[in-house]
Amino acid sequence: MKLTVNGESHEVAAGTLAALLAELDYEGGWLATALNGEVVPARERDGCVLAEGDRIEILAPMKGG
């Protein structure tokens, strides 16, 4: 399925937001996610079903200044 992740097009097999994070190697409890502009809490990612053309934003804290 084709999705837009952080502004870039991706062809993925994942069917849920949790599976997408694993497929794209995002790890850690400090991630923030949004699906089509709506925040998705970590506890809801397993049940958050993705559809063709969805826009996902994944944010993670970074060290440095």
N, C-alpha and C positions, 0 to 999 in steps of 0.2 A: 504494500500500500504506500502511496506517496503522501508524505507529510512535510510541513515546514517546521523545522526545529531551529529556534534561535535565528530565524531569518534565512535559513538555508534549506534547500530541498533535500529530502532524504527518502530513499526507497527502503522500507522496513517490513519485517514480518510480524512485529509485535502487534498484539490486539488490545493491550491495555497500557495505561500510562506506566505502571510498574514494570511491565515487560519491556517497554521502550527504554526506560532508564537503564535496565540491565543490558539490553542489546547495544546501547550506545556507550556502555561502560561508565555511567554516572553512578557514584557510590557516596554514601555518607548521609548522616541525619540532618545535615545543614542545608540541604537542597530546598529551594522553593520552586514550585511548578505552577504553570497556568495553562489552561486549555481554552483556546479561542477567546482569550482575554479574561477568563474567570479563574481565580485562584483555586487550585486543587490541593487540599490538605494531605499530608503524607498518609494519614490513615485511610484515605479514600482512593488512593492510586491503584490498588489492586482491582477495584470495581469500576474504575474509570475507563470505559470502552472507547477506543479510538475509531475514527471513520476517515475515509479517503478525503484528503484536502484539509484536515485539521491543522491548526496552528498551535504549536507548543512552545512555551518559553521555559527554559530551565536555568535557574540562577544559583550560583554557588559562591560563597565568600572566597576572597583571594587575599593572600598576604602581600604586604608591600605598601608602597605609598604612592 
